[in-house]
Amino acid sequence: MQNQCAVRNCSGGKTDPRSLFRFPRDPQRSKKWVEKCQRQDLTDKSPEQLYRFYRLCGKHFETSSFLDSDAQSKVLKDDAVPTIFDGPSQSQPGQGKRTLQLSKENEAESKGWKKTKKSSAETSKEVAQTVSEEDEYKEYLRSLFEVLLLLGQQNIPPTGPGNNKEDGLGSNNFRALVFHRVVCGDETLKKRCEENKCCSQEQMNQMIEVCEKCVRDKLVEEVKQNGFFSLLTEDLVKISGEWYVPVFLRYVDQSNCQRERFAGFLSFEGNSEALADNLLSEMTDKWGLDLEKCRGQAHSASGIHINQMKVFAAKMVERYPRAILTMRSTNALNISLASTMALSGVQLVMSTFKKIDSFFSESQPLQSELENAILLFYPDKEEKANQLKEICRTRWTTRQDAFEVALEILEALLLCVDSVHDNEDLKWNDQDSHSALDISKALMDFEFVMALVVLKNVMKLTEAYGRNLQGRANDVYFAAASVKAVLHSLKEVADNIDVYHEFWNDEALTLAAAMEIPIKVPRSFLRKHQAELGVVKPESFYKEHLSVPIVNHIIREMSELFCDDHLKALRCLSVIPAVIEQHKSIEPDEGNMHVLSNDLPNAGTLSAELQCWWVKWSKKTKGETSPHSLHETLQLADVKFFPNMLAILRLIGILPTLVLEDSLSETYKCFKMYMENTPDMFKSKSLALLSMNPDVEIDLDSVVELYMTMYPKSQESSEK
């Protein structure tokens, strides 16, 4: 790859900063370019080689050859051919003058000197000498990055069985594609491979790191250009033996479409305080995120990581108070509330749910076995049995009513997994049998039954609220107005917990008796406290260690997740035309919008603009359809004439609480597919970023330059 004009004696690209243009790949156009620039040594080169290694500068093209009249334009027309050449050495054929080279050749012949034609090998040698070692190395890197990006974007692991070899990459996908390029005529790669200098494992790791940085830089720049955003994290994942937290960014782009991007993984190591500081520091200093522009945050966590994520969320609010803490729309409210409870009984239920989901989702025969068991327990209720069977064909453990469904099929579920474990007909493999035993042990634990009963009854109070939050704009607006009623019901349960727990305990005892489950206090608790407490009654134990903590936790979480600022932001959905139409008698409350006033283009005109907006949609003409969703409203052609309304809609659009339309939530689906379908040994925190953002445009020349900047000694090491 040359950084100077291919025309002899032309300063383009060296002292003259004009744009350089690649030779065209089209054979006919490439031939014309060669003829025009009078480089005899280029006639034997293929169009692909010319495209890779040679350039012409802009001064050899007429202004009509560019897409606009500016001769400095960087875009040539498809049929552009160079026509301007200054000196004799840059003359064109057909102008009535011989070139200097031809004159010298004729002079030599007239003096009787024998003219010999250079062999193709000598010509190739001359061409190779015109390309500097640095340019050759850049072209070599460019070829490697092309292969790596192709593999990464398709989620094909580049390394394989040979990735631990010190001297090279062994036999793997990356090396196979490199060799394929060599066979197809990539001379630079061929030379390196012949000299056994083609990409070590160390260089591969460096290149992967550079690709990750390039993609993330593009994403962060895109977010910055679109203003405000929200920060979302998913439940922690383990990659290469280390814990990482997945990070997503939600924003509204220039075309007023809600977008959610996967920004990468953050290392999750250290104690809570230091960890929170490290996470924030990495996002601001290393990633380049401006968290002052963050207007929302939502986090998913479970198990041992719950408290650490809570510390991180609190630290975010402390440093960036306008980053409102909300719930994550990808998770059902009831499942989110239960996942954040650090109670052994609740965590037993949630971990068992994950095992059940994994167990049945991967095998249709196992699913059929469960459906047959359900029929046995509902022989006279065919409609109910069919309803439960239909529910069980979905990922029911993630639904709002998951705890209610679990209790309805619990006996059938136990019968099914016991049958699989017994394996009398030898239908199931050892892995299925072992997994069935794990689930059976959990279902036969009274702590599991008691926790499930309490969760079902308490979460019944939040179930409808959570379902509305995942509905349309009207439903979410209604939910924002009803949170006080939900909290009132929960507090009433807390004030009368003795009465409620008695009912819940009776329900658990009845179910345990039917399933022949022994009633007892968890053994782990007895080992720690029996000596100091003496005999512990199950009813009092589960009241103090399960019922009371669950109710108090849900009240506390609901109050934190749906604080005043969050509810005011959700009530701003009153500007959605479908909501205005449904509540024509009530004008949108301007007071709710004050929470967003600092981010409006002209807060002083908000009142008048809001009135005009309300009149427009409450008095709409007959036959005119009102947009029902936030996305539809943002796409209105005349929304640009209401700058404050547009700003409010864009700010609502980044709230993590709101569910994205299917076409706008592909990134999260890609993330789930990557984590579920990629074998652990091939998971990579860096390559995952490429796989989940395949539409990010990467300039290979920029990637190469960044690599050489980050690893300046790479070329020297490569030559050894």
C-alpha positions, 0 to 999 in steps of 0.5 A: 500500500503506497502513501504517494501518487503512482505517477512518476515525479508527482509529489502527491501524498508526500509533500502535497496533501492531496487525497489519494485514490485507489486504482479501481478493481474493475479490469477495464477501468484499471487498464485505462488508469495504467495507460494514462499514467504511463507506468510500463512496470504496472502493466503486468499487475492484476487489478487486485494488486493495483487496488491494494498497492497503488494510488493516484492523487486528486490533481490528475483528475478533472473537476468533472470527475468528482461527485461535486465541483470541488476538486478537493472532494474525496469521492470520485465518480464511478467512471472517473479516469485521470487525464491531467499530467504536467511534465513530459514524464507524465504525458498521455498517449495520443498527444503527439509526443513520445515519453522520455522513457521511449526516447531513451530506448530509441536512442539506445537502439540507434547506437546499436545497443541491444535492448533486452526485455525484463523478465516478469521476475525482475519486474516483480522485484522492482515493484516490490522495491517500490513498496516500503517495508512499513507499507508492506507490514501495514498491508499484512496487518490489514489482511489479518484484521480482515480475517479476524473481523470476519470471524468475530462478527460471525461469532466463529472462534478464531483460535482452536486446538492450537491456541496454546502453542507458543510458536503459532496458532496451530490448526484453527479457523483463523489460520485456515482463512489466512491460508485461503487468502494466500491461495487466492493470491495475497502476496504479502501474506504468502511471503510472511507464511513462507518465512514463518512470520505469520501471526503468533498467538501474542499478536492475535491477542493484541489484534483482538484487543485493538478490534474491541477498542475500535468497536467500542470507540465507535459505539461511544462516539455514536452515543455522544453524538445523540446526547443523553443515554441510560446505563444498563447491566445484566446478571454477571457472567463468567468468562475464562474463570473470571466474573464480568458484568455485561453493560448496555447503553440505551439512547435515541439516535438521530432518526429518533429511533430507540437504540440499545447497544452492547458496550462490553464487559467490565471486570467484577473483582474486588470489595464493594466500595473499591469495585464501584469506583473501579467500574465507574473509572473504567467506563469514564477513563478507559471507555470514554463515556460521559456519565454526566449525560446519563439519565437512567440506570438499571441493574440485574443481579442475583446470588452473591453479587446482589449487595455489590451491585447495590453499592454500585447503583448507590455510588452512581446516584451519589456521583450522578444524581440525575441517573435515575434508578429504574427497573430493567424492562427485559426482566419481569418485575416479580422475577427482578424483585425475587432475584435481588433477595439475599435469602437462602429460601428465595435463592433456592427457588430462583436457582431451581427455576434456572435449572428447570428452564435449562432442563426442559428447554433443550429437550422436546421428549422431556417437555412431553414427559412433563405434559403427560404428568400434568394430564395425570394431575388434572384428569377432570380439568382438560381446559386447565391442563391444556392451559398449563401445558401451553404455558410450560412450552414457554420460558415460564420461569421468567414470567410475571406469574412464574411462582403461581404457575410453579405451585400449580404444576409442582406435583406434576413436575416432581413426578416428571423429574423422579421418573426421569431419574429412575429411568426404568425404561432407559429412555434418558441419558446419564446427564438428564438423570443427574439433572433430574435428581438435582431438581427433585432434591430442591422440590422436596425441600420444605424451605423451597415449598415455603418460600414459593408459597410466600412469594406467590402470595406476596407477588400477587400484589405486584403482578398486575402492576408489573404486567402493565409496565411491560405493556403499551404507553397507556398501560405504563402511564396507568402503572405510574399512577397506581404505584401508591396503591400497590405500596399501600397493599404491601404495607397492609400485609406487613402490618398484619403479617401474623395473620397472613403468615398463618394462611401461607403456612397452612397452604405450605403444610397442605402441599407438603403433606400431599407431596410427602415432604417432611416439615423442618427447619433448614439444616444449615440454620440448625447447625449454626444456631440450635445450641443457642436457640434450643428447639426451633419451631418451623412456623415461627422460623419461616415467619421471621426468616422468610415472610417478614423479610420478603414483604419488607424487601419488596416494599423497600425495592418498590420504593427505590425503583419507583421514586418520585423522579422516576414516576414523574418521568413515566407520567410524561407519557401523557404526551403520547397522542393515544394517551391524550385521546384516552384522557381528553378531559385531562391536560398533561400535567406540566409539573411532571415535566419539570424533572426533565426541564434542565434538558429541554431546549427552551423550558420557558416556552414549555407551557405554551408548547404543551398546550398546542400539542394537547389541542392538536391531538385532543381535537384531531380531525375525523379519521386521523389516527393517533400514534399509540406508542412512543416509537410511533410518536417519535417518527411523526413528521411534524414533531420537529416543530415542537422542540420541547415535546421532541426533547421530552419524548427522546428523554422518555425513550432512554428510560430502561423501564420501557420495553423496546419494540421487537425490531429495536431490541435485537442487541439483547437477543444477540447477547442472550444467544451468545451466552447460551449457545457459545461454548465456555471455552470459546467465549471471549469478552473482546470478540463478543463485542464484535459478534453483538455489533456486526453493523458497526462500520470498521475502517481497516486502515484506522484499525491498522494505525491504532494497532501500530500506535498501541504496539509500536514494537510489533513490526520489529518483533514480526521481522525476527 
